[in-house]
Amino acid sequence: MSVSKKSTCSIVTSVTLLTCMALSLGYIDYMTGDVSIDLIYFIFIGVTTWYTSMWVGLLCVSEVVIVKLFADYYDGYSINTNLYEWNSFTYAFIYTVTCLLIGKMKTIIMK
């Protein structure tokens, strides 16, 4: 296998595994109901960004936000309020900042 095929295969494998894990976290979030598992989402995004790359971490952030929105929707969370939209935006923002900071920290440490 050439280097580019090997790295492409590892990226596809990583993204597939991350998607399955994000869906599992969303299911756990749905099953727990009002109990917040945001700390687990932060750990998931941090570990993903540290062991892959910042771009895969940002993909993970988008998956986590979508999964969290669906978990809240199917849990019966009141989505007709402005507060829900604001909370969704802040979650997306904080998860993105976390991903970018961990990615930057990794590049500084690995120099």
Beta strands, then each sheet from edge to edge (+ up, - down):
end
